[in-house]
Amino acid sequence: MKFLKYLVLISFFLLVSVSSYADAGWSGKATITSIYAMNENAAIVKLSNFSNPHACKIQDGGDIFINPTTQKTWFTLLLSAYMAGKSVDIWVTANCIPYWAGTDFAEIGHVRVIN
């Protein structure tokens, strides 16, 4: 009985993890060309190149959405990389975050600063 319970739990977690990362992926090594803060809860990061793995409806002003208030660590890493001229590689989830009509931006899942 315990084995069956564990098998069901493992199957559930595998199903959830596969579906939530189906179209996720790394942005690719890039430098940050701009950070546009609309307000204290919304900023858009523009990368020198962006693979856009989930095909979000991004625009010339930016690729990735970040909330500087709730995503402080990622925002600090990105701002530091921007100021230092370091490259980044950003894992984006399979979600696109809408902000303006007709646009949405990739959602951050992980941030890697590259030397």
Secondary structure as GFF3:
##gff-version 3
##sequence-region A 1 115
A	DSSP	alpha_helix	2	20	.	.	.	ID=ss1
A	DSSP	beta_strand	25	26	.	.	.	ID=ss2
A	DSSP	beta_strand	30	39	.	.	.	ID=ss3
A	DSSP	beta_strand	42	47	.	.	.	ID=ss4
A	DSSP	beta_strand	64	66	.	.	.	ID=ss5
A	DSSP	alpha_helix	72	84	.	.	.	ID=ss6
A	DSSP	beta_strand	87	98	.	.	.	ID=ss7
A	DSSP	beta_strand	104	114	.	.	.	ID=ss8
###
